[in-house]
Structures are given as C-alpha cells and as structure tokens.
Amino acid sequence: MSCFSFRLLSAHQLIYKAEVYAVILPSAKGQVTLLNDHMSMVSALEAGKVCVQEQKSGALKDFEICGGFFEMTNSECVVYAHMA
C-alpha cells in the first residue's frame, strides 16, 4: 500500500504536512481510517485525536482537535480543524 498526501490546517496556520500511510479521524459518525485511494468523502469531525501513521510499520503521531471537518479526494486528505 502506498502513501498519500495529508495536511492538518487550523484557521491560522498549517499544523502538519506529510506523505502518510494512514490517518485515523474522530468523525461525527464514528472513527474513520483513511488509506491511499480511499473513496472521496467529506465529513464533520468531533473533538478527539487525529492519528497519523507516516509509514506502514511506523508509530502514530497524535494531534488533539476540538472539531472541524475533513475532505478526502483522490490521494489527498485535508483536515480543517479547531485545535485544542
């Protein structure tokens, strides 16, 4: 499985940008795990942790958010978050 582009943005700045293997998000409909070539979607996010895995066997990086939304298109995921 290959990597995809990921950006985490707040209202005022780019928080994190990387090529990642997986992203786990606290969506309003439950936890969502995104991998490369995931179907396109937009969803609201709840307060919780955004977990990013840069490599298939790598450790997770966590970011606390207070909500927001994400958009997954083609091989790119952008999270627009209210930061904790």
N, C-alpha and C positions, 0 to 999 in steps of 0.2 A: 504494500500500500504506500502511496506517495504522499508527500506533504502538500499543504495548501497555504495560501496567504491569510494571515489573521491580523486584525488591528483592533485595539481596545481604545476607544475615544471617550473623553469626558467633554463637557460643554466648552472647556477652555484649552484642552491640550491632548496630544497623543500620549497615551499612557504606556502602550506596549505595541510593538510591531515585530512579527517574525514569521518565518515559514514553520508551520507546525504539523504534527501528525494527527492530533485530536484536540477537540475543545469540548468541555462539559459545561453546560449552561443551566442556570436555575430558571427555566421558562415558567410562564404563568400556568401552563398545562402539565407541568412536571419537568423532571430533569431531562435534558436533551444532550445527546452525544453526537458531535459532528465529525465526520471523516471526509477525506478528499472525495470529490464527485457526489456529495450528498445532494439530494434534490433541493431545488431553490425554495426558500421559505423566508418569511418574516414573522417574528413573534415577539410579544412583550416578555420582559424579564422581571422576576421577583427579586427581592433582596436575597443575597446569598453569595456563594463563591463562584467565580468564573475560574475553571481549572484548565490549564493549557499544558499539553504534552508536546514538547518540541521534537522528540524522537520516539520511535516505536517502543523502545525499552527504557526511555528516559523518565526522570522524575517529573512530577507535576508542579507547575507554578500556580499559585492561588492569588486571586485578586478579589477583595470584598467589594460588592456593589450594593446599592440601595434600590436598584431597579433600573429600568431602561428598556431597550429593545435591541434585537439583532437582525441582521439580514445575511442570508447565505445565498450566493449566486455563483454558478459555475464552480470555480475552485478558489473562492474568496469568501471570508466571513468577516463582517464588520460589526462590532458591538458598540452601541452608543449607550453609555452608562452614566448613572448618577453614582458618584463614588462615595464610599462610606467614610 
